[in-house]
Structures are given as C-alpha cells and as structure tokens.
Amino acid sequence: MDASLVMRDRETDSWWSIMTSDAIGGELDGTDLVELPEGEKATWKNWRQRHPNTLVLSVDGAEHIDNNPYDNYFASEGTFRDLKIDDQRLAPKDSIYSFWWGDEPYAVPHTAFAGGAVLEVEGWGDKRLLLYRGKKASIFESTQGWIVPTSLVAESKKTKDLLACVRAGDAVGAKQLTGFDTFWYNWVSVNEDTHLVR
C-alpha cells in the first residue's frame, strides 16, 4: 500500500497492512491484525543495558550491513518512491506516533510529547492521552502510550509521577495503546481521515 509495509502469510496467502491493521487481500481479507503488546523498538545500546546476555543473529558471520539501503532514506527529506500526499498538516517525513482508538485513526507528532506529556483529545470526554518518548530518542525507539482517566491525571502532580504509576500497573482505568511510530506520509496516505493531535 503506497509506501508502507505489507506482509504475506503463507498459510492463508493473506496480505496484511500495518497501516490499516487488517488483511487487505487473500483468504482472511478484512480480518483485524492483532498486535502483540510485547513489540518494542529499541536501540542496541538500550537493549543491551536491559538484556546484557542477548545473543545476536549472524548471517554468514555478519551482524551488520555496512551499506544499509535505509541510511539514506532516514537521513533525507525524501519519501519512499517520491510519494506525494495531499494532507499538509505536517511535513511528509515528520515522525509521528500513530494508533487506532474507537475504530478511528490518530496521529501525534513526536515534537508534541518528547519527554512525556498528557494530551487532551477532542471528543474524548473524561479520558486523556499519556505519551512518552525520551527527549533525544531516535526513530528506532518506541513511544509508550496509554489512555488514562482524567481523575488519574488530576491525582498526579507531574507527568513523570503518572508515568511511574501506569508503568507499575497501579493506574486503575489506564489502557495501554498498541500504536507505533512512523512517518506522517506513510500513515496519512493510507488513513486519510486521521485525527491529528497536537
């Protein structure tokens, strides 16, 4: 789908889009994609700090590709195959956290919550969006996100206190999101009706 990843499973010959969160063809066409909550992007340095005994897969004795074709892509302003988008609310290569809530697509630019933030979202009533990513986190690190009741926000004097509460599992009514980080053009080219939270 345009410039986004589509995976194929050999058992059912179905095609799965991470941008629409469902099968877009094959035997399971229209079936929702179930995202595992354990999925996380991390830098090797941070991963090693938490898991020092990790083994690295070696392919023919090599663990790293010196001439990585993605290096130029991440460093440039250009989109994959020069894909153009009509939605100019953000620059095409702006990094975002994207997720689905109530069958609606949402996106939040990384600049809106670096270091952690509680955001009010139009139409959510007594719920708030709690997002965290380090201030200097790279695109290769995952954002953490939760939907939290307003009452929890009021009880916590600081965002870091609320983060500690939800991470410890002590936040009654908090629901962890299974969204992911991507570029604006990847997401909005497939999800044109995206709610942009700033």
C-alpha atoms as one frame of an Amber mdcrd trajectory, in Angstrom:
protein
   0.000   0.000   0.000   1.767   3.065  -1.288   4.953   3.282   0.811   4.030
   1.094   3.776   4.873  -2.446   4.773   2.556  -5.240   3.652   3.267  -8.748
   4.924   2.082 -12.055   3.453   1.408 -15.194   5.441   1.980 -18.448   3.599
  -0.660 -20.464   5.493  -3.623 -18.475   4.134  -1.951 -16.411   1.394  -3.364
 -13.285   3.069  -1.779  -9.835   2.801  -1.502  -7.746   5.996  -1.100  -3.962
   6.196   0.373  -2.448   9.367  -1.108   0.936   8.392  -4.719  -0.283   8.240
  -4.299  -3.024  10.882  -6.083  -5.663   8.828  -5.760  -8.103   5.955  -6.123
  -6.322   2.612  -6.294  -9.432   0.452  -6.314 -13.206   0.472  -8.364 -15.723
   2.438  -8.506 -13.518   5.579  -9.314 -10.262   3.734 -10.819  -7.747   6.209
  -9.685  -9.641   9.330  -8.165  -7.408  12.035  -4.448  -7.690  12.673  -3.737
  -8.493  16.323  -0.697  -6.565  17.523   1.325  -8.140  20.305   1.830  -5.707
  23.209   5.366  -7.007  23.702   6.596  -5.448  20.474   9.112  -2.669  21.059
  11.737  -0.852  19.023  14.926  -0.049  20.890  18.489   0.967  20.181  21.098
  -1.735  20.642  22.675   0.261  23.484  19.404   0.466  25.462  18.541  -3.161
  24.729  21.946  -4.362  25.972  21.569  -2.380  29.199  18.339  -4.224  29.976
  19.313  -7.601  28.483  23.109  -7.979  28.714  23.082 -11.686  27.787  21.361
 -11.164  24.421  22.716 -13.217  21.534  22.921 -11.669  18.066  21.835 -13.474
  14.911  24.737 -13.710  12.499  24.211 -14.303   8.779  27.331 -15.704   7.175
  29.365 -14.179  10.015  27.930 -10.660   9.609  25.703  -8.915  12.172  25.559
  -5.539  10.452  25.234  -4.364   6.865  27.841  -1.691   6.159  25.977  -0.384
   3.134  22.476  -0.213   4.638  19.984   0.984   1.983  17.832   2.607   4.690
  20.562   5.009   5.868  19.941   7.467   3.009  16.178   7.146   3.400  16.183
   8.072   7.097  18.669  10.904   6.598  16.814  12.564   3.704  13.626  14.604
   3.443  12.514  12.448   0.516   9.669   9.953   0.706   9.719   6.359  -0.497
   9.452   6.361  -4.298   8.825  10.126  -4.052   5.247   9.516  -2.869   3.251
  12.750  -2.660   0.455  13.377  -0.166  -2.325  15.966  -0.236  -2.542  16.355
   3.561  -0.077  19.106   4.501  -0.919  19.377   8.223   2.604  18.038   8.865
   5.688  17.729   6.694   5.747  14.335   4.912   8.736  12.975   6.869   7.647
  14.293  10.307   7.910  11.489  12.856   4.609  10.560  14.492   3.088   8.112
  16.947   0.072   6.511  15.239  -2.714   4.437  16.750  -6.336   3.398  16.465
  -8.923   4.270  19.114 -12.646   3.577  18.785 -12.116   2.487  15.149 -10.647
   5.908  14.337  -7.048   6.602  13.208  -4.971   9.063  15.263  -1.507  10.581
  14.914   0.603  12.710  17.257   3.847  14.379  16.136   6.842  13.371  18.261
   7.514  17.056  18.958   4.244  17.252  20.937   5.316  14.880  23.693   9.124
  14.456  23.855   9.979  13.742  27.486   6.356  12.760  28.222   3.034  14.607
  28.040  -0.637  14.310  28.903  -2.748  15.485  25.968  -6.413  16.401  25.784
  -8.100  14.965  22.701 -11.244  16.492  21.259 -14.291  14.272  21.840 -12.674
  12.018  24.455 -14.569  13.447  27.450 -13.063  12.174  30.710 -10.102  10.422
  29.057  -6.642  11.744  28.299  -3.762  10.563  26.149  -0.498   9.877  28.006
   2.544   9.516  25.750   6.234   9.087  26.475   9.417   9.005  24.450  12.821
  10.251  25.529  13.746  13.814  24.558  16.586  12.543  22.382  15.014   9.251
  21.307  15.761   8.142  17.765  13.170   6.963  15.253  14.363   3.444  16.145
  12.897   3.666  19.661   9.243   3.037  20.514   6.803   5.504  22.009   4.826
   4.300  25.015   1.173   5.313  25.098  -1.861   4.939  27.354  -5.432   6.179
  27.568  -5.957   7.353  31.158  -8.969   8.679  33.093  -8.905  12.420  33.843
  -9.150  11.567  37.551  -5.705   9.901  37.398  -4.244  12.984  35.746  -5.685
  15.182  38.498  -4.194  12.941  41.236  -0.686  13.113  39.768   1.070  16.437
  40.164   3.606  15.700  37.417   3.627  13.678  34.201   6.575  11.612  35.480
   4.506  10.579  38.541   1.651   9.445  36.290   4.113   7.545  34.074   5.535
   5.742  37.100   2.008   4.832  38.218   0.911   3.358  34.877   4.216   1.535
  34.352   3.881  -0.081  37.783   0.351  -1.235  36.934  -1.150   0.923  39.707
  -3.260   3.141  37.451  -6.865   1.934  37.641  -8.642   2.501  34.343  -5.464
   3.061  32.277  -5.330   1.209  28.965  -2.045   0.730  27.132  -2.068   1.542
  23.427  -0.572  -0.708  20.762   0.295   2.051  18.321   3.607   2.549  16.564
   5.990   5.204  15.325   6.240   6.040  11.640   6.416   8.993   9.260   3.382
  11.204   8.591   3.234  10.418   4.861   3.252   6.643   5.484   0.289   6.869
   7.843  -1.880   9.560   6.234  -1.536   8.185   2.694  -3.486   5.120   3.901
  -5.539   6.731   6.721  -6.813   9.933   5.135  -9.328  10.626   7.935  -6.644
  10.728  10.649  -7.294  12.838  13.732  -4.124  14.871  14.300  -3.428  15.563
  17.981  -1.014  18.422  18.677
